[in-house]
Amino acid sequence: MQVTFKLFATLMQHLPSAAGKHAITLEVEAAVTPNQLIDRFSVPRSQVHLVLVNGVYLAAKERNKPLRDGDVLAVWPPVAGG
Amino acid sequence: MAWTKKLLRVNLTAGSLSEEALNMEWAADYIGQRGLGTRYLVAETDPKCEPLGADNKLIFATGPLTGTAVSTGGRYSVITKSPLTGAVACSNSGGFIGAELKSAGWDMIIFEGKSPTPVMLHIVNEQAELVSADDLWGKSVWETDRLLHDKYQDPQMRIAAVGRAAEGGCLYAAIINDLHRAAGRSGVGTVMASKNLKAVAVRGTRGVGNIKDAARFMRSVAEQKQVLADNAVTGQGLPKLGTQVLMNVINEIGALPTNNMRAVQFDGAAKISGEAMLEPRASDGKPNLTTNAACFGCTIACGRISTIDKTHFSVQNKPQYWGNSGGLEYEAAWAMGADTGVDDIDAITYTNFICNEDGMDPISFGATVAAAMELFEMGVITTKDTGGMELKFGSAKALTWCADQVAAGAGFGKVLGLGSKRLCEKYGHPELSMTVKGQEFPAYDPRGIQGMGLTYATSNRGACHLRSYTVASEVLGIPEKTDPLATDGKAGLVKAFQDATATVDSLGICVFTTFAWTLDNIAPQVDAACDGDWSVERLLEAGERIWNLERDYNMKAGFTGADDNLPPRLLKEAANSGPAKGKVSGLDVMLPEYYQLRGWSKDGQVTDKVRKQFALPA
């Protein structure tokens, strides 16, 4: 299945250079989880704070649930503004 | 202590200045800055006064921690009655002039009356004088700053001034200090210009040494600076990417107001984001962002210093804009970017420079341009109105043209300077004004972040994110994560944020500390610095008192619970994409519960019981 993986802010460096600025489209095995993708791209778990799937927040305990075809996974380190 | 216990009263009509003792009984209840300044405004003005008349007053107020060693202790606020909203205005700014004023020995300046001719106030410690500003009138803030530094030959003099926008009657004119920090919202600059007051220039060398327990204070300050440094947001996130890191976050969650809030996601968000500010550009290989910057005493340093691409159309023949200056911050980038549909980061940086140079609130400016663009696309505003410019969503040329016009108070810029509410009323479509109490929305769509709908509706200065920034909880998980699409619990969340923020805004410190600090971190610093015992409970009580005082002023000015409302678009037109797709604001569910938690009547009036509880003035 296909998912889009987005990394922002200081995590952008973990995307391969061939990727777009923030995002890469991936062919992945069924039932892959957000945490598996995060680990696959060597994003330190300590820097993973805000995790969204299709714009909806995933609490830490929900990040081992399988993604579905077409999902957009977006990850930020701790950020804020105003 | 920590207060200097002195205020400077400036009667502009008579041209006289006098020193007064600060009312310390009021300071015990209202602290300083926002709270104490509002207490003076309530005591000294008729809430029904004409905002641009001589009876309105303009108050520059510092807090007890302003100018001390506490992190971010450089804040001051400008308090007055707003010409944009008719409600109480309180605009908070950083930079350096707040600390300088305190170091000169003044907690507060109260300007009253109206000068017959343009003047500026020059302060050097306890010496203060009104000086003719005939030569400065008609000049921009930046030019005024340069001329005053040339005149007084003091590079450390700090200057706050109004620009041409305020002089031209723009109702959302800002007071700019230190070139690119702003008391930005609600038209406080318009009030300043209406008094023929062009600038305030301050040099203070006395320091702020009047700390109750200096040794304990310094220990507490050091401990709490460490908390800010260790926190991932205040220690790393904000310095690195600033507030602009939110552009992609808020777009992803489907709460980025786009094209005058017709949509909640913007295709061009990534191009105007904090990440985009780091990308090398084609022309010279340099990024938009040069460095971050800090205000007085700040150990976070969220500020942005940037450049515009010299080859960009907006500055091709204007080398005066080729250097570094302040911005972009998230709210400004959103208002002049996503809300107008413009994804050209150089155009937005240019308009941001113009907002600083001539003193305009970029949020109200951008949102007003967005409303004008919608009216143009409907055929209600035409090129006959604009003199030929096509105000199309997404047009960077139109955006930069609008900024130049409003800054100069010229042509169609006069109409844009009235703000979104008056613009939409003028053209027969008041429903298209994205405002509350006449003030334009900031960068969070209440359909996608429900708590912000209640925040906007009940904000005492009209739509504003900084009165209760529930985004921290609903999106960022600070202090704990709540569901942005739920209305349950949001009334209590909004009230808690409102009261705590009113406290922070009255102390002289920056609200951004609260991404890491709670009042448990703040109270020990206040208690070590200030007379009396300052517990968390007392600080929160003061915050709630201040909120009610502001509300009471607005009610006496003629507002009612019916003004705690949102535009029909947000209540009836559902979000068209993202997680909030199909949702409208649930204000009707949250508002009654909020009134109940406040102890107000069902129609939103401050009750006698509440008035008595907080000993509010009659």
Contacts between the chains, C-beta under 8 A, distances in Angstrom:
chain1	res1	chain2	res2	distance
A	6	B	252	7.6
A	8	B	245	7.4
A	8	B	248	5.2
A	8	B	249	7.4
A	8	B	275	6.3
A	9	B	237	7.1
A	9	B	240	7.2
A	9	B	241	5.4
A	9	B	245	5.3
A	9	B	274	7.2
A	9	B	275	6.8
A	10	B	236	7.5
A	10	B	240	6.1
A	10	B	241	7.6
A	12	B	275	6.5
A	21	B	270	6.4
A	21	B	275	6.9
A	21	B	276	7.9
A	21	B	279	7.4
A	22	B	248	6.9
A	22	B	270	6.2
A	22	B	275	6.6
A	49	B	232	7.2
A	49	B	477	7.5
A	50	B	249	6.8
A	50	B	475	7.9
A	50	B	476	6.9
A	50	B	477	7.2
A	52	B	252	5.5
A	52	B	253	6.6
A	54	B	579	6.8
A	55	B	252	5.1
A	55	B	253	4.8
A	55	B	254	5.1
A	55	B	578	5.0
A	55	B	579	4.3
A	56	B	253	7.8
A	56	B	579	5.0
A	57	B	253	7.8
A	57	B	475	7.8
A	57	B	477	7.9
A	57	B	481	6.6
A	57	B	483	7.8
A	57	B	484	7.8
A	59	B	481	7.0
A	72	B	252	8.0
A	74	B	248	7.9
A	74	B	252	5.1
A	76	B	245	7.7
A	76	B	249	6.3
A	77	B	232	6.7
A	77	B	236	7.5
A	77	B	237	6.5
A	78	B	231	7.8
A	78	B	232	3.6
A	78	B	233	4.8
A	78	B	236	7.3
A	78	B	237	5.2
A	79	B	233	6.6
A	79	B	237	4.4
A	79	B	238	8.0
A	79	B	241	6.8
A	79	B	245	4.5
A	79	B	246	7.1
A	79	B	249	6.7
A	79	B	476	7.1
A	80	B	233	4.6
A	80	B	234	8.0
A	80	B	237	6.1
A	80	B	238	6.4
A	80	B	243	7.8
A	80	B	245	7.8
A	80	B	246	7.7
A	80	B	472	6.8
A	80	B	476	5.4
A	80	B	478	6.7
A	80	B	512	7.6
A	80	B	515	4.7
A	81	B	238	7.5
A	81	B	242	7.1
A	81	B	243	3.2
A	81	B	244	6.9
A	81	B	245	5.9
A	81	B	246	3.9
A	81	B	302	7.9
A	81	B	330	4.7
A	82	B	243	5.8
A	82	B	246	7.8
A	82	B	330	7.2
A	82	B	331	7.7
A	82	B	465	6.3
A	82	B	466	6.6
A	82	B	469	5.6
A	82	B	471	7.2
A	82	B	511	7.3
A	82	B	512	6.8
